[in-house]
C-alpha cells in the first residue's frame, strides 16, 4: 500500500509518470522503504494507463468488496416497490439522534460556562 500511496502522491503532485526513483524519494522522505520488486510491479501495471481511469476502476472494485453492495441494495429498493419507506425511516432516526443531543444540553453545565 505504501508504494501505491507514494505513486498517488507523485501523480497528485504533478508528475503524471513517476519513476521508481521518484517513488523511493517519497518513501524515503517519511522514513519508509520499499522493495524494488514491488515498485517495478506497480509501474509495470500502470504503464500507459490514465490516472483517472485507474481511480475509477479502483473505486468500482473497492465498492464491490467493501460495502458497495449496501448502496446498490438501497438504490434497488425503490425500484422494487419500496417507495420512499427507507428515506422516511432514516429521517425518523435522524430526529431521534438530534433529540438525544438536545437533551444532553439540559444537564446544567457546559464546557464553556
MARKEZA-249671 format. One record per residue: x, z, y of N, C-alpha, C, O in turn. Coordinates in pm, whole numbers, padded with zeros to 5 digits, always signed. Layout:
XZYXZYXZYXZY;...
//
This chain:
+00081+00000-00120+00000+00000+00000+00086+00000+00126+00050-00063+00226;+00198+00069+00122+00279+00075+00244+00338-00061+00279+00359-00090+00397;+00364-00143+00178+00417-00277+00205+00308-00361+00270+00334-00436+00365;+00186-00350+00219+00074-00423+00278+00050-00374+00421+00026-00454+00511;+00056-00242+00441+00037-00186+00574+00141-00237+00672+00109-00271+00785;+00266-00242+00628+00373-00292+00715+00352-00440+00747+00376-00484+00859;+00307-00516+00649+00278-00658+00671+00168-00672+00776+00179-00751+00870;+00060-00592+00760-00051-00600+00855-00007-00559+00995-00048-00621+01094;+00076-00457+01005+00127-00416+01136+00208-00528+01202+00196-00551+01323;+00288-00596+01123+00369-00706+01177+00279-00818+01229+00303-00872+01337;+00176-00852+01151+00086-00960+01193+00008-00918+01317-00005-00996+01412;-00043-00797+01317-00118-00750+01433-00030-00734+01555-00078-00739+01668;+00100-00716+01533+00195-00705+01643+00236-00840+01700+00313-00845+01796;+00185-00948+01643+00212-01080+01699+00300-01169+01614+00332-01280+01656;+00341-01126+01497+00424-01206+01408+00336-01262+01298+00306-01191+01202;+00292-01388+01308+00198-01443+01210+00256-01461+01070+00182-01466+00972;+00388-01471+01060+00451-01486+00928+00571-01392+00917+00685-01435+00932;+00547-01265+00891+00657-01169+00882+00746-01198+00761+00699-01243+00656;+00873-01172+00778+00969-01190+00669+00991-01058+00598+00939-00954+00641;+01068-01061+00491+01100-00939+00417+01175-00841+00506+01152-00720+00498;+01264-00892+00590+01340-00803+00677+01250-00740+00784+01272-00625+00823;+01148-00813+00830+01052-00756+00925+00978-00638+00862+00962-00533+00925;+00935-00656+00740+00862-00550+00669+00953-00430+00644+00912-00316+00660;+01077-00458+00606+01173-00348+00584+01201-00272+00713+01213-00149+00711;+01210-00344+00824+01233-00277+00953+01118-00184+00991+01139-00074+01040;+00996-00231+00968+00879-00149+00999+00877-00025+00911+00854+00086+00960;+00900-00042+00784+00901+00073+00693+01015+00168+00724+01000+00290+00717;+01131+00112+00759+01246+00195+00794+01224+00277+00919+01280+00386+00934;+01141+00226+01010+01114+00298+01135+01039+00428+01110+01046+00520+01191;+00967+00436+00999+00893+00558+00966+00957+00633+00849+00899+00727+00796;+01076+00590+00810+01148+00659+00704+01101+00627+00564+01129+00702+00471;+01029+00517+00547+00980+00477+00415+01066+00364+00360+01125+00286+00435;+01071+00357+00230+01144+00250+00164+01050+00174+00072+00950+00228+00025;+01083+00050+00047+01003-00031-00044+01096-00116-00128+01204-00155-00085;+01051-00145-00248+01129-00229-00337+01119-00375-00291+01014-00422-00250;+01232-00443-00300+01235-00584-00262+01137-00665-00346+01077-00761-00298;+01122-00625-00470+01032-00697-00561+00887-00694-00509+00816-00794-00514;+00845-00578-00459+00708-00566-00406+00690-00648-00279+00587-00713-00260;+00790-00643-00194+00783-00720-00070+00777-00869-00100+00696-00942-00041;+00862-00915-00190+00864-01058-00225+00734-01101-00291+00687-01212-00269;+00676-01013-00373+00548-01043-00438+00439-01060-00333+00360-01155-00338;+00433-00968-00238+00333-00978-00132+00351-01106-00052+00255-01178-00027;+00473-01134-00011+00498-01253+00070+00464-01381-00005+00418-01478+00054;+00488-01382-00137+00453-01499-00217+00301-01516-00225+00250-01628-00224;+00229-01405-00233+00082-01411-00244+00015-01455-00114-00088-01522-00118;+00073-01420+00000+00008-01453+00128+00066-01578+00193+00017-01622+00298;+00166-01636+00132+00231-01755+00191+00130-01869+00207+00063-01908+00112;+00122-01920+00329+00036-02034+00359-00111-01999+00376-00194-02088+00391;-00146-01870+00373-00286-01830+00387-00309-01775+00527-00221-01715+00589;-00431-01796+00576-00470-01748+00708-00499-01598+00700-00565-01552+00608;-00448-01524+00797-00463-01379+00801-00610-01337+00804-00650-01246+00731;-00691-01403+00885-00833-01369+00897-00908-01395+00766-00998-01319+00730;-00871-01501+00696-00934-01529+00567-00894-01423+00464-00976-01384+00381;-00770-01378+00469-00725-01273+00377-00804-01144+00401-00845-01077+00306;-00823-01109+00527-00901-00989+00559-01045-01002+00511-01100-00907+00454;-01106-01116+00534-01245-01136+00493-01260-01126+00342-01352-01061+00293;-01170-01188+00268-01181-01181+00122-01151-01040+00072-01209-00995-00027;-01061-00970+00139-01031-00832+00102-01150-00740+00126-01177-00651+00045;-01221-00762+00236-01341-00681+00264-01447-00703+00157-01510-00608+00112;-01465-00828+00117-01563-00859+00013-01528-00788-00117-01615-00730-00182;-01402-00791-00153-01358-00727-00277-01374-00576-00269-01417-00513-00365;-01339-00517-00155-01349-00372-00140-01495-00327-00140-01527-00221-00195;-01583-00406-00080-01723-00366-00077-01783-00372-00217-01874-00295-00249;-01734-00463-00299-01783-00471-00436-01736-00351-00518-01804-00310-00612;-01622-00296-00483-01566-00185-00559-01613-00050-00507-01644+00039-00585;-01619-00035-00375-01643+00098-00318-01763+00103-00227-01750+00088-00106;-01879+00124-00283-01997+00149-00202-02065+00028-00144-02171+00042-00083;-02012-00089-00161-02078-00208-00107-02209-00234-00178-02299-00295-00120;-02221-00189-00301-02344-00206-00377-02459-00133-00313-02573-00179-00320;-02432-00019-00252-02538+00058-00186-02594-00020-00068-02715-00020-00046;-02508-00086+00006-02554-00165+00119-02639-00282+00071-02738-00318+00134;-02600-00341-00040-02678-00452-00097-02812-00401-00144-02913-00468-00124;-02815-00282-00208-02940-00227-00257-03036-00196-00143-03156-00222-00154;-02985-00142-00034-03070-00112+00082-03121-00241+00143-03238-00247+00183;-03038-00342+00151-03080-00470+00208-03183-00538+00118-03271-00608+00167;-03173-00519-00013-03264-00582-00107-03397-00510-00114-03497-00571-00152;-03403-00383-00081-03526-00305-00092-03641-00363-00011-03750-00377-00066;-03623-00398+00116-03736-00457+00189-03781-00590+00129-03900-00621+00132;-03689-00667+00076-03725-00794+00016-03808-00773-00110-03887-00859-00147;-03789-00659-00175-03862-00632-00298-03996-00564-00272-04062-00520-00365;-04036-00556-00146-04165-00498-00114-04154-00355-00065-04255-00286-00055;-04035-00311-00036-04015-00174+00012-04069-00154+00152-04084-00040+00196;-04096-00260+00223-04148-00248+00359-04048-00181+00448-03933-00224+00457;-04089-00075+00515-03999-00004+00604-03984+00141+00563-03953+00225+00647;-04005+00173+00438-04003+00312+00393-03864+00374+00408-03853+00489+00451;-03761+00302+00376-03627+00359+00384-03589+00394+00528-03537+00503+00550;-03611+00307+00626-03577+00346+00763-03658+00465+00812-03605+00548+00887;-03783+00477+00771-03864+00590+00815-03809+00720+00757-03804+00821+00826;-03767+00717+00631-03710+00836+00569-03580+00875+00638-03554+00993+00659;-03500+00776+00675-03375+00804+00744-03402+00867+00880-03331+00958+00922;-03506+00820+00950-03539+00874+01081-03583+01020+01069-03547+01101+01154;-03660+01053+00965-03703+01191+00944-03582+01281+00919-03575+01392+00972;-03488+01232+00837-03368+01311+00808-03287+01335+00934-03235+01444+00954;-03277+01235+01019-03203+01250+01144-03268+01354+01233-03198+01433+01297;-03402+01355+01239-03472+01452+01322-03447+01593+01271-03428+01685+01350;-03446+01610+01138-03421+01741+01080-03282+01790+01116-03264+01907+01150;-03185+01702+01108-03047+01739+01141-03038+01778+01287-02971+01877+01320;-03103+01704+01375-03099+01736+01517-03162+01872+01544-03111+01949+01625;-03271+01903+01476-03337+02031+01495-03247+02146+01453-03243+02249+01519;-03174+02128+01345-03081+02231+01300-02974+02255+01406-02943+02370+01439;-02920+02148+01459-02815+02161+01560-02867+02234+01683-02796+02316+01741;-02992+02205+01723-03050+02270+01839-03071+02419+01813-03051+02501+01902;-03111+02454+01691-03137+02594+01661-03006+02674+01662-03009+02794+01688;-02895+02612+01634-02766+02680+01639-02730+02719+01782-02658+02817+01803;-02780+02645+01880-02751+02675+02019-02820+02803+02066-02777+02864+02164;-02925+02845+01997-03003+02961+02039-02947+03094+01987-03018+03194+01988;-02824+03097+01944-02768+03219+01886-02726+03319+01994-02691+03432+01961;-02727+03280+02119-02700+03374+02226-02557+03375+02274-02523+03454+02364;-02471+03292+02219-02333+03287+02269-02282+03145+02258-02339+03062+02187;-02174+03119+02329-02117+02986+02330-01966+02998+02345-01916+03100+02391;-01897+02898+02308-01753+02898+02324-01713+02893+02470-01602+02932+02507;-01804+02843+02554-01770+02823+02695-01833+02926+02788-01828+02908+02910;-01891+03033+02737-01951+03137+02821-01845+03228+02880-01877+03321+02954;
//
